Amino acid sequence: MTELHANVSDEQSQGSARRSLALVFCAFISGLCSIIYELLIATTASYFLADCS
């Protein structure tokens, strides 16, 4: 019975670690996309304002 309980807690900790890793990965991808978006908006704005310096 204790062996079964140990296996269940190991599976739960692995699932928790996977969720944490997925959350960090999603946060990283979201941040990267927002940086790229800001650069594209700045490039487009400078193009329309004819700021070619």
C-alpha positions as MATLAB code, in Angstrom:
seq = 'MTELHANVSDEQSQGSARRSLALVFCAFISGLCSIIYELLIATTASYFLADCS';
ca = [
       0.000    0.000    0.000;
       2.797    2.474    0.815;
       4.503    1.650   -2.483;
       1.317    2.580   -4.332;
       1.105    5.808   -2.350;
       4.736    6.637   -3.226;
       4.071    6.058   -6.933;
       1.048    8.355   -6.836;
       2.987   11.169   -5.141;
       5.843   10.768   -7.664;
       3.366   11.072  -10.537;
       1.817   14.147   -8.940;
       5.206   15.834   -8.489;
       6.148   15.037  -12.100;
       2.833   16.479  -13.279;
       3.401   19.589  -11.184;
       6.910   19.997  -12.600;
       5.556   19.632  -16.127;
       2.912   22.262  -15.490;
       5.505   24.642  -14.076;
       7.756   24.071  -17.080;
       4.842   24.621  -19.461;
       3.941   27.852  -17.654;
       7.515   29.166  -17.884;
       7.663   28.198  -21.571;
       4.371   29.989  -22.307;
       5.532   33.097  -20.454;
       8.798   33.116  -22.415;
       7.008   32.733  -25.757;
       4.490   35.453  -24.846;
       7.278   37.849  -23.895;
       9.183   37.108  -27.076;
       6.092   37.694  -29.215;
       5.371   40.998  -27.477;
       8.937   42.217  -28.077;
       8.703   41.307  -31.765;
       5.295   43.015  -31.965;
       6.684   46.217  -30.448;
       9.598   46.238  -32.883;
       7.244   45.774  -35.827;
       4.964   48.569  -34.635;
       7.940   50.917  -34.151;
       9.243   50.068  -37.626;
       5.840   50.676  -39.191;
       5.392   53.959  -37.321;
       8.777   55.257  -38.377;
       8.027   54.254  -41.963;
       4.734   56.155  -41.995;
       6.269   59.176  -40.291;
       9.163   59.156  -42.810;
      11.745   59.150  -40.045;
      14.683   57.692  -41.973;
      17.563   58.465  -39.677;
];
